């Protein structure tokens, strides 16, 4: 059995973070790939189900440019395979426990990433009056602002929430106010 672990690091090239995939304490992404941003990585449906799982992205940082997909198969154990011959096997109970713990481990977050998550939690199922669905929140674009993206097909609407730059409570209140007044 292989041993899976994750290391979350800042990714200055993409102004986000990356989940580095460690197999038996070795980084399998190497210098060929950037890891996936943690909220995106841990929200993938097939992380704990059968199917395709994205574990790396192109070094240019653009999703879907030169991604690294693997196939997850869950039976009595969990296997990861790819078209290049990768064949890893994990203890099912250890694997699922690691996934569940990692999904709720926010120790890597700085204040900006934390308020993005908190804002997204408030707005995650919201829609505008003209049917644009909430997609993401970013505190990394402008100082003391949370940029909100709503999209409908290929069209986007951007909104800005102001916050005091340090209070989580302030950003939650502003997101709730936005939800009640603007949508």
C-alpha positions, 0 to 999 in steps of 0.5 A: 500500500502507498501512503498519501499525504498533502502539503499546501503551499502558497503559489505566487505564480497564480496568486493562490495556493496549491495542494502538493500530492505526496506519495510515500513522502515524495512529491509526484507533481515535481516541477512539471505541474502546479498543485490545484488550489485547495478549495477547488481540489477538495471540492472535486466530486471524485476525490472520494468516488470513482472517476476522474480527479484533477491532481495538477495543473499546468505551470502557467496556472491556467486550468485546463491548459495541461492538467494532470488527471488521474482515475480514482477507483474505490473497491476494498482499497483505493487506486489511482491510475493514469494513462502513463502507467501510474498505479497507486494503491491506498488503504480505503479507511486511511484514504477516506479519513485523510480526505475528510480531515483535509477538506476541513483543515483551514490551517493554511489560510491567511486572512484573505483566503479565510474571508473568501471562504466565509463570503463564499459560504454565505453566498454559495447558492445565491443568484441574481435577479437575472439568474446569474449564479455565484461562482467565487469570491476573492480578497486578493484583487483589491485591498480591503475589498472582496470581489464577487463573481456571478456567472450565467453561461459565459457571461460574468458580473462582478461586484465588490464588497468592502471590508475592514481588512481584518475582521471576519465578522465584518465580511460576513455581515457585509456578505449577508447585507449584499445577499439581502439588499442586492439580490 
